[in-house]
Structures are given as structure tokens and as C-alpha cells.
Amino acid sequence: MGVYTDTCMKKLIDKHPCIGDWRNIGMSGCLELVKNRDTKEPMAPFNATPSEMSIINKVVGELRVLGMFNYTRWNYIFVAPPLIVNEEEIGEGMDIISKALLMADEYCY
């Protein structure tokens, strides 16, 4: 399922300019959100203040509205579905992530 998740995430990377990097080992992954892929300027800096987290907070809020709860830290969104997940459920999760990332795409340059 980790390889399938990577394959699905590659499609999201092509669609969303806010994804600066995707790291995944097995079923434990991390999306890094950036304002600019070339410079890798993060959506929220390391040790971000609450005001610097506004973009990420919008994305995380949308994830929750759509039914996905995950751990987020600064400009990182961690993805760790249950190990019993199937392809259909991964697809559903990718759709949710894609919808939420539309908010972050607006801030990319």
C-alpha cells in the first residue's frame, strides 16, 4: 500500500504547486508545503508564530471539515493511514487532501 500511496501522491504533486516534497516509508508519510518549489520557501517557517500559521491552519481546517484528522507541524502534514487501508480508502484520502491543498495553492508563486 505504501507504493500505491506514492503513486497516488505523484499525481497530487503534479496537480498542486504547494507540494514541495513528499517523503514516505511504508505507510508513514509527510507532505512539505511550500510557497515556491524552486526556492523551497515553506508555507510556515520553523518555529512559526500563530500568525505565520494562517495558511496551514486553513488547510488543516479544511482537512478536518472533509473528515481527515492528521498531525501537522509548521509546513508539514503527516499522513499515516491505518495499516489495514485499501486502495479505495487511499483514493478517498487523496481526494480529501487534494481538495484541502487547493487553499494552499492560492499562495504559491
Buried (B, 14 or more C-beta within 10 A) or exposed (E): BBEEBEEBBEEBBEEBBBBBEBEBEEBBBBBBBBBBBEEEBBBBEEEBEEEBBEBBEBBBEBBEEBEBEBEBEBBBBEBBBEEEBEEEEBEBBBBBBBBBBEBBBEBBE
